[in-house]
């Protein structure tokens, strides 16, 4: 085959996968349904230096019309006003616990969620990142209604509405997911690699969680959601992706530099976390980015077409789509920077070292003080 034919086939496969995913996600999006039952729901949130985000998230949670839920926040040794924000909430549905940081062998977010689960009393568990906000008062009801209609056992997760800055970088995430992962097949095929779990928002039955204890079994994982998604599927609990953009928004980063620092800790691990897995994928990315325009200008249009479909689905500004070459170039540079940062052991996030070099053998427990700010 000629280079033009090879690239044509590749772009056709990417395009078909993306269109199939968009059709499936729109067809299966959570409808305006009420749950058939209202089991007690525990909303579990990790928080480290999240004062600004919690000022947005907590009110959106406490405004929910779901009749029986609790909100549990584990403050992971914050150095900002996180604890003050939580302490000022006068609602008994919210309980907060203040930790001094994870024990050795644990990643902070994973330990915070595991600790929050130990305080939860709900029959259903909803894990949310602190930079999330719920878009209207019926969100919890619609999430429970959608979850109870899934073939059980299952975990509900999905694509959220990405807000905030750094869209030139952030917009690459849905592009990768929507063009590479055939979502309709992910829950049906047995391969654990054909799974996706978005750690920003996911729900699971308490019984399934307690049986598998995914956070305990992935205590040292920076990319815990990817690993947990595969672990759940391998254990018979299939993660099911849904379009949650009308329900959940996520304010990930304020700017491109902020997004760069955030993704630096993840990208290398997403690409395998070793030089022998990273280098071939990095070279493949560079080849797909640089070579096709040299073969034919039509491949520039192909890149724009894929990015346009993805950006419109996740509601990115038109200006972000117009800057597609810039986004792709930033993606290549970010991959290399992430790899170099991990190789040199200089990856940090929120004042802590990140990566396996920063982890020690696990200890029994983390010290924490407990207080109910309500």
Secondary structure, DSSP 4 states (H G I P E B T S, - for coil): --HHHHHHHHHHHHHHHHHHHHHHHHHTS--S---SS---EEEEEEESS-HHHHHHHHHHHHT---SSEEEEEEEES-SSSHHHHHHT---TTEEEEEES-PPTT--HHHHHHHHHHHH---SEEEEE-TTEEESSTTHHHHHHHHHHTSPSSEEEEEE-EEEES-HHHHHHHHHHHHHH--HHHHTTS--TTS----TTEEEEEHHHHHHH-HHHHTTT-TTHHHHHHHHHHHTT-EEEEEE-TTTEEEEEESSHHHHHHHHHHHHHHHTTSSHHHHHHHHHHHHHHHHHHHHH-THHHHHHHHHHHHHHHHTT--HHHHHTHHHHHHHHHHHHHHHHHHHHHT--EETTEE-SGGG--S--S---EEE----
